[in-house]
Amino acid sequence: MSSYNPFNSTIFNKVIMAGTGVILVLFVIGHMVGNLQVFLGADVFNTYAHFLKSTGELLWIMRLVLLLCVVLHVYTSLKLKFLNMKARPEGYSVTSYVKSTLYSRTMIYSGIVIFLFVVYHLLHFTAFVTNPEYADYSENYGPVLQSSGMIDHSGNIIQVTEGEGIFDRHDAYKMVITGFNKPIVAIVYILAVLFLALHLSHAIQSMFQTLGWSGPKTTPRLMLVSKLIGWGLFVGFASIPVSVLIFGLGKGVIG
Ligand code: HEM
């Protein structure tokens, strides 16, 4: 006699996938809006980056939630594939693409590319493993010094210059501009967000369906919303490397 295990049910796993997907999409939208501040100049962008870092424990809670979502999202996607295969071990004798689209057929591949990109992205802009010099990019801000001289800063004697701000913070603006000045890096980012657009254009609509929002009128509308979000994210994210590489955004900060 086989007993029912809810953890192995398709609907349970689909709900986990949809729930974690919602959180990841909200993060990506917020991240894009935050990054678009690069167009407002170094001061605004660095203030934003500095604010994120200053949130301390909150930042770590957000990182843990994101990590948990990624792990659960990947795990349930593999589990659903396995459950589908178990339900239909022979597979279809004729491959049918009725109702499937380029997007839905490439989900697993676009998902793998996005995962690999995020690993590279964290090594690039967060952990500075690919470019250790980014860790030393800093800028002065805050109230401007009236004269130059040597001061005692928490036990360290440092040189201060007239006209500079009295505080010091990471120059995330210079890091992003320097990063995207390398064509290969800019192209990797543009391709990654292209895959993100392909993935989300299908995923968001599929997520709505899982949560029970479907119907002859609703489904086409949700498909449109899904594509608008996916391609909107592509335009927003890709506009940054494109502007740096082709239109010389922030050229002045590169020595
Ligand atoms: C043009 C595209 C992008 C730019 C310019 C960009 C920029 C940045 C920067 C500057 C940071 C480091 C923040 C800091 O520590 O000061 C960061 C972190 C991060 N980015 Fe991006 N990003 C881009 C695209 C993406 C995409 C498409 C994703 C996800 C699919 C993503 C996911 C993340 C994550 C998870 C972090 C780590 C957040 C943290 O733990 O602090 N980014 N990004």
Boltz pocket constraint, residues with backbone or C-beta under 6 A from the ligand:
constraints:
  - pocket:
      binder: B
      contacts: [[A, 28], [A, 31], [A, 35], [A, 49], [A, 59], [A, 63], [A, 66], [A, 114], [A, 118], [A, 121], [A, 122], [A, 125], [A, 126], [A, 172], [A, 176], [A, 189], [A, 193], [A, 196], [A, 236], [A, 237], [A, 238], [A, 240], [A, 241]]
      max_distance: 6.0
